[in-house]
Amino acid sequence: MNCILDIFENTAAAYPEKIAVEDEAKAITWKELAVLSRRAGTGIAVRIGRREPVALFMPKQAAMLAAMLGAAYAGCFYVPVDPTQPSGRLAHIWSVLQPKLVVTLPEYEECLARTGYVGEVCFLADLLKTEADEAQLSEIRQQVKDTDLLYGIFTSGSTGVPKGIVVSQRAVMDFIGHFTTTFGIAQDEVFGNQAPFDFDVSVKDIYSCLFTGARLVLIPQKMFSMPPVLLDYLCERKVTTLVWAVSALTLVSGLKGLKYRVPEYVHRIMFSGEVMPVKQLRLWQKALPAAEFVNLYGPTEITCNCTYYRLPGYWESDDKLPLGQAFDGREVFLMDEEDRRVDAPGQEAEICVSGESLAAGYYHNEEETNRRFVQLIIDGVQKRCYRTGDLGYYDEGGRLYFAGRKDFQIKHMGHRIELEEIERAINALEGVEANCCLMNEKRNQLICYYYGTAAAEEIRSHLKEQLPIFMVPHKFYAVDSMPLTKNGKIDRGYFRDLNA
């Protein structure tokens, strides 16, 4: 297969009348999706040139998949952008992405205008009504390479500006090929999609279905605050597979949703994004004793995941879960600060990944790309590797475990967050001289210590206008002074000790 569209078209030909994707309001068959995608591809191709980003400024919905695949038909790549994010953050995304085309819905046109975007705007409905130009699509297709970009996803950036991670078609084809084979995913599966499309967990849902003909059921975000409604929805749609962020699973079990109803058709639960609390894991295992549970690990930069751990039955231990083994085509290992491989049990070092499916890098950010995607000599051979910034260690049996972040990046509510981005936003507020943010691991809460005259509620209101809600600290504490280390930096260790 030369590109993702070859796989898509094979699936559409094999299961034309089978439902490919559905949301609350609409269901689309594989045949219909193929037609809509080619229309979208033509609509995009007449507006912009090849290899350009197509920003999809809308919440997830079934028809959005046609726009995603349409970007590929146009020889472009798609970038889902959540319109509910603050205008300031969206403006940062536009400054990095520099899109010439944004596809949106009429109800988000004013919101888009407030972000400062000045390029071409197209409504999704108009894109899907375009008559497909088969000659133009064929000409574009002949020039497509598997190294062409397929999508971009923006994550929190340490400089205060979101970073756009871009991933090639080959990276997705290689990873999803291994993913579907490893777990025996077939056309009779029904994926219950939890993650927004601007969150890379969704890539496994979307492309596992595209590879196999499985059905994709989009779950509205609002249902995760109403576990009974959510569980009814899973049962009504006969969902069999959940590939969810840890925070989504624990929200359901923590609010006692599983006492209301068990999602009876679910036989596989895969989780990632944060460390799964064992107490919550047991609630799910007790509710679904016959289901397979899998711990997945890996950052967006390596295309979803690089390791997996199949839980061997009911998890009795109070210990943390291992990260497991590397997917085929990957090598996962530990490196110290001098780029020496670490294999000794109990010794913490940085988790690095080489092999297939590394991202192409950070869009329009060559410096950061070169810093994180490096050439290392592994067993005498030079390989391109990604430094995750995560720390890990091996136990006596050689099993790999996660040991925390090397820098100030954290995982919270399933999202990757740079604490420095929050701090930058707080420091921009009049009345704040300095601040330090950290994660209280025991309470799973973001905490901010600040020095200045601003009131805590004033800071909170300011952040709600600047950052997504999951990046707004739960608690703010004013301090009389900001302790510094001997080299003049804020003493983060001091504040960590306060929260120990």
C-alpha positions as CSV (number, residue, x, y, z in Angstrom):
1,M,0.0,0.0,0.0
2,N,1.5,3.3,-1.1
3,C,-0.7,5.6,1.0
4,I,-3.6,5.7,3.5
5,L,-6.1,6.1,0.7
6,D,-5.2,2.7,-0.8
7,I,-6.2,1.1,2.5
8,F,-9.3,3.2,2.8
9,E,-10.5,2.4,-0.7
10,N,-10.0,-1.3,-0.2
11,T,-12.1,-1.2,3.0
12,A,-14.8,0.8,1.3
13,A,-14.9,-1.7,-1.5
14,A,-15.0,-4.7,0.9
15,Y,-17.8,-3.3,3.2
16,P,-19.7,-0.7,1.1
17,E,-23.0,-0.9,3.0
18,K,-21.5,-1.4,6.4
19,I,-21.6,1.7,8.8
20,A,-18.2,3.2,9.0
21,V,-18.8,6.0,11.5
22,E,-21.8,7.3,13.4
23,D,-22.5,10.1,15.9
24,E,-25.7,11.0,17.8
25,A,-27.4,12.3,14.7
26,K,-25.9,10.6,11.6
27,A,-24.5,7.3,10.4
28,I,-22.3,7.1,7.3
29,T,-21.5,3.9,5.4
30,W,-18.1,3.1,3.9
31,K,-19.4,3.7,0.4
32,E,-20.9,7.1,1.5
33,L,-17.7,8.0,3.2
34,A,-15.7,7.3,0.1
35,V,-18.0,9.5,-2.0
36,L,-18.0,12.4,0.5
37,S,-14.2,12.2,1.0
38,R,-13.6,12.6,-2.8
39,R,-15.9,15.5,-2.9
40,A,-14.1,17.1,0.1
41,G,-10.7,16.4,-1.6
42,T,-11.8,18.2,-4.7
43,G,-13.2,21.1,-2.7
44,I,-9.9,21.5,-0.9
45,A,-7.7,21.0,-4.0
46,V,-9.4,23.9,-5.8
47,R,-8.7,26.2,-2.9
48,I,-5.1,25.4,-1.9
49,G,-2.0,23.7,-3.2
50,R,-0.5,20.4,-2.2
51,R,1.2,19.7,1.1
52,E,-0.6,22.5,2.8
53,P,-2.3,22.2,6.3
54,V,-6.1,22.1,6.3
55,A,-7.4,23.3,9.7
56,L,-10.6,21.6,10.8
57,F,-12.2,24.1,13.2
58,M,-15.1,22.2,14.7
59,P,-16.0,19.6,17.3
60,K,-15.8,16.0,16.3
61,Q,-18.7,14.6,14.2
62,A,-19.1,11.8,11.7
63,A,-18.9,14.0,8.6
64,M,-15.6,15.4,9.8
65,L,-13.9,12.1,8.8
66,A,-14.7,13.0,5.1
67,A,-12.8,16.2,5.5
68,M,-9.8,14.5,7.1
69,L,-9.6,12.0,4.2
70,G,-10.5,14.8,1.8
71,A,-7.3,16.5,2.9
72,A,-5.3,13.4,1.9
73,Y,-7.1,13.2,-1.5
74,A,-6.1,16.8,-2.0
75,G,-2.4,16.0,-1.2
76,C,-2.6,18.0,2.0
77,F,-2.7,17.2,5.7
78,Y,-5.4,17.9,8.3
79,V,-5.1,19.6,11.7
80,P,-8.1,19.3,14.0
81,V,-8.5,22.5,16.1
82,D,-10.9,22.7,19.0
83,P,-13.0,25.9,18.7
84,T,-13.7,26.0,22.4
85,Q,-10.1,26.9,23.2
86,P,-9.4,30.5,24.2
87,S,-8.9,32.9,21.3
88,G,-5.3,33.8,22.5
89,R,-4.3,30.1,22.3
90,L,-5.9,29.7,18.9
91,A,-4.1,32.7,17.6
92,H,-0.8,31.1,18.7
93,I,-1.8,27.9,16.7
94,W,-2.5,30.0,13.6
95,S,0.9,31.7,14.0
96,V,2.6,28.4,14.0
97,L,0.4,26.5,11.4
98,Q,-0.1,29.5,9.0
99,P,-3.1,27.7,7.3
100,K,-4.5,29.0,4.0
101,L,-7.8,27.2,4.6
102,V,-9.9,26.6,7.6
103,V,-12.9,24.3,7.4
104,T,-15.6,25.1,9.9
105,L,-19.3,25.2,10.7
106,P,-21.5,28.3,10.4
107,E,-22.0,28.5,14.2
108,Y,-18.2,28.9,14.7
109,E,-17.6,31.6,12.0
110,E,-17.7,34.5,14.5
111,C,-15.5,32.5,17.0
112,L,-13.0,32.0,14.2
113,A,-13.0,35.7,13.3
114,R,-12.1,36.6,17.0
115,T,-8.9,34.5,16.8
116,G,-7.5,36.8,14.1
117,Y,-7.5,34.3,11.3
118,V,-7.6,36.1,7.9
119,G,-7.3,33.2,5.4
120,E,-9.9,31.4,3.4
121,V,-12.9,29.9,5.2
122,C,-15.1,27.1,3.9
123,F,-18.1,25.4,5.6
124,L,-18.0,21.7,5.9
125,A,-21.4,21.3,4.3
126,D,-20.3,23.2,1.2
127,L,-17.1,21.1,1.0
128,L,-19.1,17.9,1.0
129,K,-21.4,19.2,-1.8
130,T,-18.6,19.8,-4.2
131,E,-18.7,17.7,-7.3
132,A,-15.7,15.3,-7.3
133,D,-13.2,16.0,-10.1
134,E,-11.8,12.5,-10.8
135,A,-9.2,13.7,-13.2
136,Q,-7.8,16.2,-10.7
137,L,-7.8,13.7,-7.9
138,S,-6.1,11.1,-10.0
139,E,-3.4,13.5,-11.0
140,I,-2.8,14.4,-7.3
141,R,-2.8,10.7,-6.3
142,Q,0.0,9.9,-8.8
143,Q,2.2,12.3,-6.9
144,V,1.4,11.1,-3.4
145,K,4.2,9.6,-1.3
146,D,4.0,7.6,1.9
147,T,6.3,10.2,3.5
148,D,3.7,12.9,2.9
149,L,2.1,14.3,6.1
150,L,-1.3,12.9,7.1
151,Y,-2.2,15.0,10.2
152,G,-0.9,17.5,12.7
153,I,-1.8,17.7,16.4
154,F,-1.0,20.6,18.7
155,T,0.2,20.0,22.2
156,S,1.2,22.2,25.1
157,G,4.6,23.8,24.5
158,S,7.4,24.7,27.0
159,T,7.9,28.1,25.4
160,G,4.3,29.1,26.0
161,V,3.5,28.5,22.3
162,P,1.7,25.3,21.4
163,K,3.8,22.8,19.4
164,G,2.4,21.3,16.2
165,I,3.4,17.6,15.9
166,V,3.1,16.4,12.3
167,V,2.9,12.7,11.4
168,S,3.4,11.0,8.0
169,Q,1.1,8.6,6.2
170,R,3.8,5.8,6.5
171,A,4.1,6.4,10.3
172,V,0.3,5.8,10.7
173,M,0.2,2.8,8.3
174,D,3.1,1.1,10.1
175,F,1.8,1.7,13.6
176,I,-1.9,0.9,12.9
177,G,-0.9,-2.2,11.0
178,H,1.0,-3.5,14.0
179,F,-1.8,-2.3,16.4
180,T,-4.6,-4.1,14.7
181,T,-2.6,-7.3,14.2
182,T,-1.3,-7.4,17.8
183,F,-4.8,-7.2,19.2
184,G,-6.7,-9.1,16.6
185,I,-9.0,-6.3,15.6
186,A,-11.4,-7.3,12.9
187,Q,-14.4,-5.8,11.0
188,D,-16.9,-6.9,13.6
189,E,-15.5,-4.6,16.3
190,V,-17.3,-1.4,17.4
191,F,-15.0,1.3,18.7
192,G,-16.4,3.7,21.2
193,N,-14.4,6.9,20.5
194,Q,-13.9,9.0,23.6
195,A,-11.0,11.3,22.6
196,P,-11.5,14.5,20.7
197,F,-9.9,14.5,17.3
198,D,-7.2,16.9,18.3
199,F,-6.0,14.3,20.8
200,D,-3.9,11.5,19.4
201,V,-5.8,8.7,21.2
202,S,-8.4,9.2,18.5
203,V,-5.9,8.2,15.8
204,K,-6.1,4.6,17.1
205,D,-9.9,4.6,16.9
206,I,-10.2,6.2,13.5
207,Y,-7.5,4.3,11.7
208,S,-8.1,0.9,13.3
209,C,-11.6,1.1,11.8
210,L,-10.3,2.3,8.5
211,F,-7.8,-0.6,8.3
212,T,-10.3,-3.3,9.2
213,G,-13.8,-2.1,8.4
214,A,-14.8,-1.9,12.1
215,R,-17.5,0.6,13.1
216,L,-16.6,3.9,14.8
217,V,-19.1,5.3,17.3
218,L,-18.4,8.9,18.3
219,I,-19.3,9.6,21.9
220,P,-20.3,13.2,22.7
221,Q,-18.1,14.8,25.2
222,K,-21.1,15.9,27.3
223,M,-21.9,12.3,28.2
224,F,-18.7,11.9,30.3
225,S,-20.3,14.1,32.9
226,M,-23.4,11.9,32.9
227,P,-22.2,8.3,33.4
228,P,-25.7,6.7,33.2
229,V,-26.4,8.4,29.9
230,L,-22.9,7.4,28.7
231,L,-23.3,3.7,29.7
232,D,-26.8,3.5,28.1
233,Y,-25.2,4.9,24.9
234,L,-22.4,2.3,24.9
235,C,-24.9,-0.5,25.4
236,E,-27.4,0.8,22.8
237,R,-24.6,1.1,20.2
238,K,-23.2,-2.3,21.2
239,V,-19.7,-0.9,21.6
240,T,-17.0,-3.6,22.0
241,T,-13.7,-1.8,22.3
242,L,-12.7,1.2,24.4
243,V,-9.4,3.0,23.7
244,W,-9.7,5.7,26.3
245,A,-7.7,8.1,28.3
246,V,-7.2,7.0,31.9
247,S,-9.1,10.1,33.2
248,A,-12.2,9.1,31.1
249,L,-12.3,5.6,32.6
250,T,-11.8,6.8,36.2
251,L,-14.5,9.5,35.8
252,V,-17.0,6.8,35.0
253,S,-15.9,4.4,37.8
254,G,-15.2,7.2,40.3
255,L,-18.8,8.5,39.9
256,K,-20.1,4.9,40.5
257,G,-21.4,4.6,36.9
258,L,-20.6,0.9,36.8
259,K,-23.1,0.3,39.6
260,Y,-25.8,1.7,37.4
261,R,-25.0,-0.4,34.3
262,V,-22.2,-2.4,32.9
263,P,-21.3,-1.9,29.2
264,E,-22.1,-5.6,28.5
265,Y,-20.7,-5.8,24.9
266,V,-17.2,-4.4,25.8
267,H,-14.6,-7.1,25.7
268,R,-11.4,-4.9,25.4
269,I,-10.4,-1.8,27.3
270,M,-7.1,0.0,26.5
271,F,-5.9,3.0,28.4
272,S,-3.2,5.6,28.2
273,G,-2.3,9.2,28.9
274,E,-1.6,8.9,32.7
275,V,-0.8,6.2,35.3
276,M,-4.0,4.1,35.9
277,P,-5.0,4.2,39.6
278,V,-5.1,0.5,40.6
279,K,-8.2,1.1,42.7
280,Q,-10.2,2.3,39.7
281,L,-8.8,-0.4,37.4
282,R,-10.1,-3.1,39.8
283,L,-13.6,-1.6,39.6
284,W,-13.6,-2.0,35.8
285,Q,-12.1,-5.5,36.0
286,K,-14.7,-6.5,38.5
287,A,-17.5,-5.2,36.3
288,L,-16.1,-6.8,33.2
289,P,-14.2,-9.9,34.4
290,A,-13.9,-11.5,30.9
291,A,-12.6,-8.3,29.2
292,E,-9.0,-7.8,28.1
293,F,-7.2,-4.8,29.7
294,V,-4.2,-3.2,28.1
295,N,-1.9,-0.5,29.4
296,L,-0.6,1.6,26.5
297,Y,2.3,4.1,26.6
298,G,3.8,6.6,24.3
299,P,3.7,10.3,23.4
300,T,2.2,11.9,20.3
301,E,5.7,12.3,18.8
302,I,6.0,8.5,18.1
303,T,2.5,8.1,16.6
304,C,0.3,7.1,19.5
305,N,2.1,4.3,21.4
306,C,5.4,2.5,21.5
307,T,4.7,-0.1,24.3
308,Y,1.8,-2.2,25.5
309,Y,1.2,-4.4,28.6
310,R,-1.6,-7.0,28.6
311,L,-2.8,-7.4,32.1
312,P,-2.6,-11.1,33.1
313,G,-6.0,-11.4,34.7
314,Y,-7.3,-9.5,37.7
315,W,-4.7,-7.1,38.9
316,E,-4.1,-8.0,42.6
317,S,-1.0,-6.0,43.2
318,D,-0.9,-2.5,44.6
319,D,2.2,-1.8,42.5
320,K,2.1,0.4,39.4
321,L,1.5,-1.2,36.0
322,P,4.5,-2.0,33.8
323,L,4.8,-0.3,30.5
324,G,5.2,-3.6,28.8
325,Q,6.9,-4.6,25.6
326,A,7.6,-2.5,22.4
327,F,5.2,-2.8,19.5
328,D,6.8,-4.5,16.4
329,G,8.9,-2.1,14.4
330,R,9.9,-0.2,17.5
331,E,12.8,-0.2,20.0
332,V,12.3,1.3,23.4
333,F,15.3,1.8,25.7
334,L,16.8,3.9,28.4
335,M,19.6,6.4,27.9
336,D,21.5,8.5,30.5
337,E,22.7,12.1,30.1
338,E,25.8,11.0,28.3
339,D,23.8,9.0,25.7
340,R,24.8,5.7,27.2
341,R,22.3,2.9,27.3
342,V,21.0,2.0,30.7
343,D,20.0,-1.6,31.4
344,A,20.7,-2.0,35.1
345,P,17.6,-2.7,37.3
346,G,16.4,0.2,39.4
347,Q,18.4,2.9,37.6
348,E,16.3,5.7,36.3
349,A,17.1,7.1,32.9
350,E,15.3,8.8,30.0
351,I,12.9,6.6,27.8
352,C,13.9,6.8,24.2
353,V,12.2,5.4,21.1
354,S,13.6,4.4,17.7
355,G,12.4,2.5,14.7
356,E,9.1,3.0,12.7
357,S,6.5,5.6,13.1
358,L,8.4,8.5,14.7
359,A,6.7,11.8,13.8
360,A,8.2,14.0,11.1
361,G,8.8,16.6,13.8
362,Y,7.4,19.9,15.0
363,Y,5.8,22.0,12.3
364,H,7.8,25.2,11.5
365,N,10.1,24.5,14.5
366,E,13.3,23.0,13.3
367,E,15.2,23.9,16.5
368,E,12.8,21.9,18.7
369,T,12.7,19.1,16.2
370,N,16.5,18.7,16.2
371,R,16.5,18.9,20.0
372,R,14.1,16.1,20.6
373,F,14.6,13.9,17.5
374,V,18.2,13.0,17.6
375,Q,20.7,10.6,16.0
376,L,22.1,8.1,18.5
377,I,24.5,5.2,18.1
378,I,22.5,2.1,19.2
379,D,24.5,-1.1,19.3
380,G,27.0,0.4,16.9
381,V,24.4,1.6,14.5
382,Q,23.3,5.2,14.0
383,K,19.5,5.6,14.4
384,R,17.0,8.4,14.6
385,C,15.5,8.4,18.1
386,Y,12.9,10.4,20.0
387,R,13.8,11.5,23.5
388,T,10.5,11.3,25.4
389,G,11.5,13.4,28.4
390,D,10.0,10.6,30.5
391,L,12.0,8.7,33.1
392,G,11.8,5.0,33.4
393,Y,13.5,2.0,35.1
394,Y,13.7,-1.7,34.8
395,D,12.8,-4.2,37.6
396,E,14.8,-7.3,38.3
397,G,12.8,-9.2,35.8
398,G,13.6,-6.6,33.0
399,R,10.1,-5.0,32.9
400,L,10.0,-1.3,32.1
401,Y,8.2,1.1,34.4
402,F,7.4,4.8,34.2
403,A,9.1,7.0,36.8
404,G,7.9,10.5,36.0
405,R,8.9,13.5,33.9
406,K,12.4,14.6,33.2
407,D,11.3,18.2,32.9
408,F,8.2,20.1,33.9
409,Q,5.8,18.4,31.6
410,I,2.9,16.5,33.1
411,K,-0.1,14.4,32.1
412,H,-3.4,15.7,33.6
413,M,-7.0,14.6,32.6
414,G,-5.5,12.7,29.7
415,H,-3.8,15.8,28.3
416,R,-0.1,16.5,28.1
417,I,0.6,19.8,29.7
418,E,3.8,22.0,30.0
419,L,3.7,23.6,33.4
420,E,5.8,26.5,31.9
421,E,2.9,27.4,29.6
422,I,0.6,27.8,32.5
423,E,3.2,29.8,34.4
424,R,3.8,32.1,31.4
425,A,0.1,32.9,31.2
426,I,0.0,33.6,35.0
427,N,3.0,35.9,34.8
428,A,1.4,37.9,32.1
429,L,-1.2,39.1,34.6
430,E,-0.8,42.4,36.3
431,G,-0.2,41.9,40.0
432,V,1.8,38.6,39.6
433,E,5.6,38.9,40.0
434,A,6.5,35.2,39.8
435,N,4.8,31.8,40.2
436,C,5.4,28.1,40.3
437,C,2.9,25.4,39.2
438,L,3.1,21.8,40.0
439,M,1.0,18.7,40.2
440,N,-0.1,17.3,43.5
441,E,0.0,13.6,42.5
442,K,-1.9,12.4,45.6
443,R,-4.9,14.6,44.8
444,N,-4.4,14.7,41.1
445,Q,-4.6,18.5,41.2
446,L,-2.7,21.3,39.6
447,I,-1.4,23.8,42.2
448,C,0.0,27.3,41.8
449,Y,2.1,29.2,44.2
450,Y,2.5,32.9,43.3
451,Y,4.1,36.1,44.6
452,G,2.3,39.4,44.0
453,T,-0.8,41.4,44.8
454,A,-3.3,39.7,42.5
455,A,-6.2,37.8,44.1
456,A,-6.5,34.1,43.4
457,E,-9.9,34.5,41.8
458,E,-8.5,37.2,39.5
459,I,-5.8,34.8,38.3
460,R,-8.3,32.0,37.8
461,S,-10.6,34.2,35.7
462,H,-7.7,35.4,33.7
463,L,-6.5,31.9,32.9
464,K,-10.0,30.7,31.9
465,E,-9.8,33.3,29.1
466,Q,-6.3,32.2,28.1
467,L,-6.1,28.4,28.5
468,P,-8.2,25.3,28.2
469,I,-10.0,24.5,31.5
470,F,-7.8,21.4,32.1
471,M,-4.8,23.7,32.4
472,V,-6.3,26.0,35.0
473,P,-4.9,25.1,38.5
474,H,-7.3,23.9,41.1
475,K,-5.8,25.9,43.9
476,F,-3.8,29.1,44.2
477,Y,-1.6,30.0,47.2
478,A,0.0,33.5,47.7
479,V,3.5,33.4,49.2
480,D,5.5,36.2,50.8
481,S,8.5,35.5,48.6
482,M,9.6,33.1,45.8
483,P,12.4,30.9,47.0
484,L,15.3,30.5,44.6
485,T,18.0,27.9,44.0
486,K,21.7,28.8,44.2
487,N,21.7,29.4,40.4
488,G,18.8,31.9,40.7
489,K,16.0,29.7,39.4
490,I,12.7,29.2,41.3
491,D,13.2,26.4,43.8
492,R,10.6,23.9,42.6
493,G,11.8,21.3,45.0
494,Y,10.8,23.6,47.9
495,F,7.2,23.7,46.6
496,R,7.1,19.9,45.9
497,D,8.1,19.3,49.5
498,L,5.2,21.4,50.6
499,N,2.9,19.1,48.7
500,A,4.6,15.8,49.6
